Amino acid sequence: MYQYNTLDQTLLNERVAEFRNQTERFLNGQLAEEQFRPLRLMNGLYIQKHAPMLRINVPYGLLSSKQMRKLASISRDYDKNYAHVTTRQNFQFNWPELERVPDILAELASVQMHGIQSSGNCIRNTTSDPMAGVTPDEIEDPRVYCELIRQWSTLHPEFMYLPRKFKIAVSGSEKDRAATQVHDIGLHMVTNQQGETGFEVLIGGGLGRTPVIGQVIRPFIEKRYLLSYLEAILRIYNLYGRRDNKYKARIKILVRETEIETFRKQVEDEWQQVKNDNLLTNDMIERVQSRFTMPEYDTHIVVDEQALLQRQAAFPAFATWLQHNTHAHKIAGYKIVFISLKIPGIAPGDITDQQMDLVADLADQYSYGEIRTTHRQNLVLADVQQNHLFELWQKLDAQNLANPNIATTNDMICCPGLDFCGLANASSISIAKDIFQLLDDMDYVYDLGDIKLNMSGCMNGCGHHSVGHIGILGVDKKGEEWYQLTLGGSSENDARLGERLGPAIAKTDVVETIGTILNTYVEQRLSDDESFLATIKRVGVNPFKEKIYA
C-alpha cells in the first residue's frame, strides 16, 4: 500500500499541534462555539446527539494491519471498545471526549492517519473499488490516481471553502463497485479507440434530499489532464455554486439548474485556461506507483483442490462462506475474502476492538498486512492463498466474523440513525436488528439472491436508501417515526433511483412490509434466476403496492 513520505508526516504532525492549540483555546473560553466549529470540522470532529463523533479518513479504503491495531487501541483507550465503518470507507468513533481528541489525532498521526477534510465544505476522502488492484476485470489499478487526487486536494487553498462538501469516486473496472454515479464527480477508467487508457468523467451525482444520477460530462480525458480537468470543474462549482441555501449548494443542483451542455461549456472554457497546469507526467505517475508496496505473490502455488473439497463436505458452513464471501483474484492460487460486519444483534458496520485486533493479525498472517474497507460497510482481505482459506474461516468464525451474507438481503447498509445522529428523524439500527430476525433462514435469503437493502434515518441519505434495491427512509410525522420505502434503485453500472412505493408506513409495520416485498418478488419472478432488479424492471412496483396497501 502507499507509504507516506516525510512531507506527508510533517503535515500531519503540524496539524495535530495546531488543533491541540485550537481545542485548548476553545475549552478555556478564548474561542466561541461559532469560531471553533469550522476548526473542528476541518479535522473530522462533529458534535452528535450524545457525544462528539470523530471521523477518520481511510484513503480509497486501504489500511495496514498497524493502522487497524491503532484504531483498536484508540477504541479501548478513548471510546467504548468499538468503531464504525461508514459508506465512505472511513472509520468513526462515536464517544470520544472533546478534550482528548487532540491526543487521538496524535496517535493517528503516528500511523499516518488523520481526519483532515473528512468533514466540512471541502473535497472529501476519495473512494474506490475495494477490490482495486487485485480483481481480474480491472482495466488498470485506480488507487494510483486516487492517491494523486488525495495529494492534489489535501489542503488545496482554493477549494477549502466550497459551497458544500464534494466527493469523488474512481473505478478501474468495467463493473462499477464504487458507486461512482452518485458522487459529485465519478471517474471510470476506460480505453479509447486508439488503445489509450484514460477516464470517462461523470458530474453531478449525489444522494441526500435531492438524489441525482451523475451525467457524462466528458467521455474521455487523458491521464495527464486528469487533475487540470478536475480543477476546472471545481473552479466552476466554486464560482457559481449556491451559497445562500445549503440544500441547493451541491454541484448536482448547479448542473441541473445550468443544464449539462451549458455547464460542460463553462468547464471546457475554464479548462483551456488551466489545461497545462498540474499535468500528470509519466514520471509523476510512476513516482506514486513506486510508493505502493505490492505483495510478493507466490506464483508457484499448487492449490490442494482435494483438501478444499473435503473440508467443504465436512463443514457445510465453510462451503457456504466460500461461495458468498470470496471472490476471484487476478493471481492464480489466491482469493479475495470479504469479512462481513453485518452480524445479527450488532449495528451494521460496527466492529469491536478485539475483532479489529484479530483482523490485523489475520491480515499479517494471510494477506500481506493489508485490509480494505468497502462502501457497503464491510472489510476485505484482498490477497489470501486458497490453501489458507479454511484456517482463515475458522479464526473468523471464532470471533463472529464469518457470517456468509455478502451481497444478500441482510448485508444491509445502515446509518446510525436516531440512536446517535442529531440530524436523524427515525431509528435505523433497531429496524436492522428486526430485519435480521426476519431473515434468519439463510436458505431463504440465498434463494432471494442479490438484493441490496439500504436504510437511512433521514433525508441526508447516509445509508444510500435512494439507490437501494429496497430503500428505507426514516421520516418524522408529528414526533413519530415513520418509514418511506422505495424499490428498484441501484448504484452500480445500471444506476437508477428507487421508485417510491407509496405512503410512509409506521415503525411497527416495517419488518412485516419487507417480508411482503420479498414474498411478492418470489411470486412474481419468472424463474429462480430472475433477479430482484430484473423483476422490478419487468413488472414495476404496482404488484408490490397492491400487496402492501390492499
Number of C-alpha atoms within 10 A of each C-alpha: 19 18 12 13 10 9 8 13 16 12 12 22 17 13 19 24 14 13 18 19 12 19 21 15 14 17 14 10 10 13 15 12 12 8 12 16 16 16 17 22 20 20 25 21 26 21 16 15 15 12 16 17 22 29 26 27 25 23 24 29 26 24 19 19 22 17 23 23 21 22 27 24 19 23 25 16 12 16 16 15 19 22 24 22 26 26 21 26 27 24 24 21 23 25 20 20 15 19 13 12 22 22 16 21 25 20 18 21 22 14 17 16 22 26 25 25 23 24 24 25 19 24 26 21 29 25 31 31 27 29 30 25 21 19 22 14 16 18 18 19 20 23 28 22 21 22 19 17 18 18 12 13 22 16 16 13 8 13 19 17 14 22 24 22 19 23 20 25 26 30 31 28 23 13 14 19 22 31 24 31 32 32 26 25 28 27 28 25 22 22 16 14 6 6 8 12 17 23 24 20 25 24 27 25 26 27 22 17 13 16 23 23 22 23 19 17 20 14 13 19 18 16 18 19 21 21 22 21 26 17 23 21 23 21 19 20 25 18 12 14 22 19 15 9 11 10 14 17 19 25 28 27 20 19 21 12 11 14 11 17 11 12 20 19 12 17 21 19 14 18 21 12 11 17 19 14 14 15 16 19 12 10 9 13 16 12 12 16 19 14 14 15 11 12 12 7 15 12 10 8 14 12 15 11 11 9 12 18 12 11 15 17 12 11 12 11 17 20 18 16 22 20 13 17 20 21 17 17 21 16 16 16 20 25 26 22 25 28 24 25 26 29 21 18 13 15 20 28 27 20 24 16 21 17 18 23 19 20 26 26 17 21 24 16 13 20 23 21 22 24 25 23 30 26 25 29 26 25 23 24 25 28 25 23 22 20 18 15 18 19 11 19 19 13 15 19 15 9 12 13 21 24 22 25 25 23 18 19 24 26 26 27 28 29 32 25 23 21 16 18 22 12 14 23 23 27 26 27 23 17 19 26 19 15 20 21 14 14 17 12 10 14 9 11 17 17 12 20 16 18 22 27 26 29 31 31 31 27 21 18 25 22 31 31 36 36 30 26 26 28 29 31 26 28 23 15 13 7 9 11 19 24 27 18 24 22 27 27 26 25 22 16 14 11 19 21 22 20 19 18 19 15 12 19 18 15 15 12 11 20 19 14 17 19 14 16 20 20 14 17 21 18 11 17 17 13 10 10 11 15 18 23 20 14 18 21 12 12 13 15 19 12 15 23 17 10 13 17 11 6
